[in-house]
Amino acid sequence: MQVEHPVTECTTGVDLVRLQILIAQGAHLRSIAPPTAAFPAPGIRQGDPLDSTLPQGSDSSGQLASNASGASSSATTIPPGEPLISTLPQGYDSSGLSPVRGHAIEVRLYAEDPAQDWRPQSGVVHRLAVPGVTSEFTVPGEPGLRLDSGVQDGSTVSVFYDPMLAKVISFAPTRDEAALGLAGALARAEIHGLTTNRDLLVRVLRHPEFLAGNTDTAFLDRHGLAVLAEPLADKDAEAVSALAAALADAAARRSMDVPSGWRNVPSQPQRKVYSTASGDIEVTYRHTRAGLVADGYPDLRLLSAEPDAVVLELAGVRRAFRAAVYPDVVCVDSALGPVTLTPVPRFTDPSTQAAPGSLLAPMPGTVVRVAVSAGDQVEQGQPLLWLEAMKMEHKITAPAAGTLSSLPVAAGQQVDLGAVLAVVTPLE
């Protein structure tokens, strides 16, 4: 059974997994009722008891039951060499297949970073919510969105198994509707805690060449993986999302009767710094009698601010932001794109800071090979060691030419996420 079986199930209305089980139990295809004119209407539906459509004469195990004389029922006896279906039920074509209706597209949502050589991710999935889902693990009775996932809020993605989070399948009358509907649902999904391939999937589904059907195995190379894997939220979206996060944080503090940075010098604004994958963002704002004043936003209006939701008006356009706070990370979702922010503390503990030039483990794993020794001169891009996680090896390279001043790990050693693997001191 292929991973993409939901696509066939959606377009034919036939539950392939259930048929597979029934046939393994001894049931015959002739026991399947033909499809009706409904869209779609299979003879066997998910959720039915496994023995509800067994052939006449079969017992609950799916094996042919014997009559009083010990012979099998003639109603279910098929001589050797004859096909399982001798006459096609009404509604099937000459191949024995049910009619195909509509279009279905499936994507696999993975905890991986396509921009970093498809590096798998591990850790806690704080939240996974896809809007518009009409069915889960079942054949939808009408066009809609199907979700097949064993991941729930709070689930942990380990380093021992494949990091797939979900299969999301769009079912629609046309291919364009299926693609764009799926892209919209993924773009609006709340996926918090781990880096995923979501942004890449959305950009591919919306790409004109994909919509035109011009796809092959060279699609990513031809159109540029780096471009397709870019975040849906651009730099401007990141900045205003950081502002929304700061306003939500202030609202949360007010709800707990904690003063929000009160000072007797009104000319000094509130300041908060967040770190993102593209760099740090400093947010500065202050509340005045005329309303919210934020640096870089002359036409900004604050409409509402709650601990989990902020509504702003930017250049006359109303923008709603949803903010979710987790330990050490804030996730902001809006129509501008999802943004993950790490609050930068105003004061840091020196003992927790890594030395300049430190190479940190991108995930928990095992050091399987070490190619250098402490004190070696290394070149930029030179492989230093290999880390194994999720049955894949990940090469750790020197970020710059210099001296390998520290190598605190050895082959066979288990390391945690963020552990220092090596320290390269750049050349002067």
N, C-alpha and C positions, 0 to 999 in steps of 0.2 A: 504494500500500500504506500503510495507516494505521499509526501508531506502536503502536496497541493490538492489532495482529494476533496477538500471543501469546495473548490472551484467547480468540479464536476457535479458534486452534490447540489450546489446552488442552481446550476443551469439545467439539471435534469430532474431535480426533486427526489433523487434516489439516495438513500443513506447507504453508502458503499461499505462503511465499517460494519453496519448491522448485517448487510447481505453476506459479507465475508464470514461473519460468525455463524449465520444460519447455514450457509453452504458447508462450513466445516462440521456442523452438527448433523449433516446428512440431508438437509432440505434441498429441494430442486427449484430451479428458476421458474418452472411452470406454475409454481405455487404463488408467484408474484402477481397481484392484480394489475391490470393495465392502467396507465395514467388516464386521467380524465381531461376535460378541456380546461380545467382550472389552471392557475399559473403559480407554481407548478403543483402537481398532486401525485405523489408517488403511491405505489401500492403498499409499500412498507414504510412506516414513518418512525423516526427516532422517538424514543420514549415508550413505544409499545413493548409488551412483554416479549422476550425472545422466542417463546413458543406460540405466539398468537397467530402466526401465519404458516405454521408447519403444514406440510402436505397431509392430506387425508391418509390415515393409516400410520402416521409417525407418532411416536411417543414424545414426552416432554424433553427428552434428551436430543431429539432430532433424528433418532434412528427409526427405521421402519419397524412397526409393531407387528407381531405375528398373530395370525388368527388361531382358532381353536385347533386346527390341524397342524399348526407349526409353520405354515407357508406365509410368506409376506403378502400383504394386501395387493391385489392386482391393480388397484388404482394408482399405486406409486411404484410399480415395477417397471424398470426401463431395461430392455435387453442390452447386453454388452455391445458397444459400438454405435448405438443410436444416440443422436444429440439429446441434450437435456430438454431442449424446446423443439418439439416436432412441428408445431404450428404456432406462428407468431400471434400473440394477443393483439387485439385491435388497438391501434395507437402506436405500435412499434414499427420501425422501418425494416428493410430487408436485412440489416445487419443485426437485428435483435436489440437495438438500442432504443431507449425512449427518446422522444423529441426534445431537442435542446431549445430552451427559451431564454432570451436575455443574454447578458454578459456578466462575468464575475472576474475579479482580480484579487489576488491574495498577496499580502506582504508579510514578511517575517520581521517582527520588531525585536532587535537584538541589543543587548547591553554590550556595545562595542563602539569604538571610536574610528570611523572610516578615515578621518584625517590623520590618524596616527597609526597607519599601516594596519588598520582593522583591529587595533588592540582591544582584547576583551576586558570587560569591567567586572568587578566583584564588589559585593557590599549589600547594603540594605536598600530595597525599593520602598521608599517612604509612601509613594502613592502612584497608582496606575489606574487611570480612569479615562476611557474613550467615550466621547459623547455620541449619541445616536445609535447605540447598539440595540438591535432588535431581536437577536438570538445569540445564544452561547452554546457551542458544541452541538447545535441542532440545525437541520435543514430549514432555512427560513421559508415561510409560506408565501411571502411576497417580497418584492425588492426591498433591500435594506442592508444593514451592516451586521455581520456575524463576527463574534469574538471567541477565539479558542485560546484560553490561557489558564495556566495553573498558578499564576502569580497573583498575590493579593497585597494590599497595603501592609507593609512591614515584613514581606518576604525577603529572604536573603539569597542572593546569587553567590554561590560558592565558586571556588577555583577548580572544582572537580568535575563539573558537568558543563555541557553546552549552555551558553548564556542567552538562549532565546527566551524572551519574556512573553511573547504572544504571537499568534497568527491573527491578522485582521483581514476580513474578506468583505469586499463590497459587491453587491448584487444589484444590477440595474438593467433597464431595457436596452441601453446602448453602452458601448465601450467607453465613450467620453464621459457619460454620466457616472459609470462605475469608477473610472480613474479620478475624476475631479471630486466626486463624493468621498472617496477614500482619502484623498489628499487633504480635504477640508477637515475630516474627522481626526486625522493624525495631527494636523497643525493645531487643532483645538484641544487635543488630549493633554491631560495633566500627568506628566511622567517625571517624578521627582526622585532624586537620590543618586542616579547613575547616568553617565553619558550613554546615549543610544544612537542608533542609525536613523532615528526619526526624521531629522532634517534632510538627510540624503534621500530617503524614500519620498518625502513630499516634493522635493525639487525634481526628482525623476518623473513622478506621476504627473506633474504639471508641465513637463518639458514638451515643447511643440513636436519634437521628433518622436517622442514616446507616444503622444496622442495620435500622431500620424501613422503609428505602427512601424516606424523605422527603427527597430530595436534588434540588436544581436549581441553576441558576447563581447564585442569591442565598444559597446555603448559608453561605458565609463571612461575608457581611454580616449575615445573620439571627442567627447564633450568635456573632459577634464574632471577627474575625481575631486580635485581640490576645489573647483568651482561648485560642483554639485553638493559637496559636503559642507559648504559654508553654512553657518547658523542662519536660521530664518530671521532672527532678530539682528538688525545691523547695529552699528555703533550708536546711532541716535536712539534706537529703540532700547539698547542696553542702558544708556544714560537716563532716559526718562523712567525706565523700570526701576533703576536704582533710587531715583527720587521718590517714586511711589513706595518702595520698600522702606525708605527712611521715614516717610509720613505714616506708614502703617505701624512702624516700630514706635514712633512717638505716640500714636493713638493707643497702642497697647500699654505703654507706660502710664498714660493718663488714666486708663481704665483700672490700673492697680494703684492709683494715687501716688505715683512716682513722678516728681517734678521732671519736666522734659528740658533739661539744660537751661534752667532759668538763670539770667544774668542781669545785672543792673546797667549794662552798657548796650543799649538797643542797637548800636551800629554793628555789633558783632553777630554774624549769623550762626545758625546751628550748622555743625559740620559732622559728616559721617562718611567713612571710606569703605568701599566694597571692592573685593577682588574678583575678577572674572578671568576666563580663559584668555582674553585678549589684553588684559592689563587691569590696573586699578582705576576706580572711578571715585572721585571726590564729590560729594553732594553738599552744597551749601544753600541754605534757605533761611528765611525768617518770616514770622507772622507779623503783619502790621495792621493798622486800622483799615487800610484799603484792601487787605486780603493777603494771600500768600505771595511772597516775593522770592524767586529762585534764580540764581545766577544762570544766564544763558537762555532764559525763557521769558521774554518780555511780554508775551501774550498769553500767559498761563493763568488759569483760574482753578482754585481748589473747590470742587463741588461737594465732596464728602470724603472723610477719612475714618476708617474703622481698622481694628487690628488685623483683619484679614481681607479688606477690600478698600481700594482707593479709586475715586472717580475724579479725573482732571479734564479740563477743557483746554485744548491746545490749538491755537489758531482757529478757534471757533468749532473745533471738532471734539466731541465728547469721547473720552477714552476711559475704559474701565479696566482696572488691574486687580487681579486676585493674588494675594500674598500668602504663602505658606511658610512658616518658620519651623525649622528642624535644628537639631544640635549642629552648630557651626555652619549652617547653610540656609539661605532664603531663596525660595523658588517663586518667581513672579510670572504669571501667565496673563497674556492679553492678545488682542488681535494683531499687535505688532510683532508677536513671536515670543516663545518661552525664553526666560533668562534665569540663569542660576548665579547667585551672588554669595560670596563668602565675606561676612563682616570682618573688617580688619580692626583688631582691638587698638585702643588708643595707647595702651601701655602693654608691652610684651615681656614675657619671662625669658631672659637671655639663655637659660639652660635648654629651652625648647627650640632655639634657632639653629638651623643647620649652617655649617661653615660655607663661605662663598665657594662656588665651584662644585658643590655636593651634587651627586647624582642619586636621586631617590627612587626607590622601588615603585613602579607605577601600579603594582598590584601585589597581593600576597603570592608567594611562589617559592620555587626551589632554584638555587644557583646550580646550574648543571655544568658549566664550563667557565674557566677564567683564563684569559689569554695574556695577561700582563702581571707585573709585580710592582709592589710599591717602590717608588723611586724611578720608574721607567719614564722616558720621554715619549709622549704620545702626540699624534697628529689629530686634527679636527676630523671627526667622523670615523676614527679608528675603533673597531670593536674592542671592548674591554672585557665583557662577560656576557653570558647568556642566562636568561631567567626562564624557567619553565612554569607555565600556568595554563590550566584548561587544555592540556594536551598539546600546547603550542609553545615553541621557543621564541623568546623575545630578545632581540639583540640590544644591548646597552652600549652606546658609543660615546666617545669623547666629544663634549660640546665645543671644545676649542683646543688648539695646540698648547701644550704645556707639560707640566710634570705631574705624574700620578703621586700626589703627596700622601694619600691614605687609601688603603684597600682593606676595609674591616670585614670582608666576607670571604668565604672559601667555597669550593665546589662541594655540593651536597648539603649546604646550609639552607635551612628554611628562613625566609624573611617575611616580615609583615609589610603591609602597605605603608609607604612613606619612609621605610628604613633606608639609612645611608648605605649605598652600595660601593661608592668610590668618591674620592675628592680629587679634582683636577685643578691645579694651580696654573692659571694661564701664564704664558710667557710675557715678560715685561716689554 
